[in-house]
Amino acid sequence: DNRHLEEVRKGLHASSIIDSDNHFCLREQVLSLLFEMDQGKELPVKALQIFAAGSSIHEKWQNMIKECSGEKGNSIKLVKNEARSFNEKYEIYYTPDSIVEIDNVPYIIEYKSMNTYAYQSALKSINPHPSARKQIQLYMFLTGIEKGIILIEDKNTQVFMTYRVKFNYKEITPFIDRLIDVQEAKKEFIENDELPNRICKKSNCKRAEECSMKTACFNLKKSRRLD
């Protein structure tokens, strides 16, 4: 946890762009491009355990692909694990879990873990992991890779399933619109010193308390401008 606290967080991230309509805040995203974020508080032990469990499952699959990559008779070739990237046009950071080639065709892979109940429900669904689908569609748009694989695993039993996803422009049109809106709103602030309206009425509401741009949002004078 201390390692994460020491890293200064900044910038626009893919997870924010695919956020739900009732939680997405244009003002927050514009501020994230211009001002330093409020740094995180110490997380409760339970949350740290959940994050650690998810990370271990990611590492298991990433290491497995790394070990078998390029072996004779194996069609999978690892391009990169934790492929942290930055798109200059939209000023957005994003990190596909893995990028691989299967029979010389590039794929993005996302790994998701869930409890047994959620996993069993996912097996019966046409869209087993909606947020992962949004995420991988956005990654495909940003990378130009038009095929993806989502792997979901029951973290209690290690049973897993995979399903392929093809790039669908219509699915990510709302997120592209958000990226454009952020850039236009940023320009408006720089030129006219005007920001989008707040979605939080008070600085002590639940949404504001969880927001990493709270200080900048409610008191720009106390927030440090990014270089």
PyMOL commands that set and color helices and strands:
alter all, ss='L'
color gray80, all
select helices_A, chain A and resi 2-6+14-17+26-34+45-68+116-123+130-143+169-192+206-209+214-218+220-222
alter helices_A, ss='H'
color red, helices_A
select strands_A, chain A and resi 12-13+76-81+85-87+92-94+98-102+105-114+147-154+160-166
alter strands_A, ss='S'
color yellow, strands_A
deselect
rebuild
show_as cartoon
